[in-house]
């Protein structure tokens, strides 16, 4: 398995981690409970991830993502 070139303690990775944590903190347990009970899709959460640019991290740059 290839080792990641990113240092897990780098400022860049810490900033990413903190940004994702802050976004996730906007959705409390009641939100997730409601999604579970309704067997729904977390549309608001996915929209927030998309708006913040976090979903593009999984997409290679050549396809319009950030390629993180």
C-alpha positions as CSV (number, residue, x, y, z in Angstrom):
1,X,0.0,0.0,0.0
2,X,1.4,3.4,-1.0
3,X,2.1,5.8,1.8
4,X,0.3,9.2,1.7
5,X,2.6,12.1,0.9
6,X,0.7,14.2,3.5
7,X,2.0,14.5,7.0
8,X,-0.9,13.7,9.3
9,X,0.2,16.6,11.6
10,X,0.7,19.1,8.8
11,X,-1.0,22.5,9.0
12,X,-2.9,21.8,5.8
13,X,-4.3,18.5,7.1
14,X,-5.2,20.0,10.5
15,X,-7.1,22.8,8.7
16,X,-9.0,20.3,6.7
17,X,-9.8,18.3,9.8
18,X,-11.0,21.3,11.7
19,X,-13.1,22.5,8.7
20,X,-14.9,19.2,8.5
21,X,-15.4,19.0,12.3
22,X,-16.9,22.5,12.3
23,X,-19.3,21.6,9.5
24,X,-20.3,18.3,11.1
25,X,-20.9,20.1,14.4
26,X,-23.7,22.1,12.7
27,X,-25.7,18.8,12.5
28,X,-26.7,17.6,16.0
29,X,-27.8,14.2,17.1
30,X,-31.5,15.2,16.7
31,X,-30.9,15.8,13.0
32,X,-29.3,12.3,12.5
33,X,-32.0,10.7,14.7
34,X,-34.7,12.2,12.5
35,X,-32.9,11.0,9.3
36,X,-32.7,7.5,10.8
37,X,-36.3,7.4,12.0
38,X,-37.6,8.6,8.6
39,X,-35.2,6.4,6.8
40,X,-34.3,9.5,4.9
41,X,-31.4,10.9,3.0
42,X,-29.3,13.6,4.8
43,X,-29.9,16.1,2.1
44,X,-29.1,19.2,4.1
45,X,-25.8,17.6,5.3
46,X,-24.8,16.6,1.7
47,X,-25.7,20.1,0.5
48,X,-23.5,21.6,3.2
49,X,-20.6,19.3,2.3
50,X,-21.0,20.2,-1.4
51,X,-21.3,24.0,-0.7
52,X,-18.2,23.9,1.5
53,X,-16.3,22.0,-1.2
54,X,-15.6,18.8,0.8
55,X,-17.3,16.4,-1.6
56,X,-15.0,17.5,-4.4
57,X,-12.1,16.2,-2.3
58,X,-12.9,12.7,-3.5
59,X,-12.9,13.6,-7.1
60,X,-9.7,13.8,-9.1
61,X,-8.7,17.3,-10.4
62,X,-9.0,16.2,-14.0
63,X,-12.7,15.7,-13.4
64,X,-13.3,19.0,-11.6
65,X,-12.6,17.9,-8.1
66,X,-9.9,19.1,-5.7
67,X,-8.1,15.7,-5.7
68,X,-7.3,15.7,-2.0
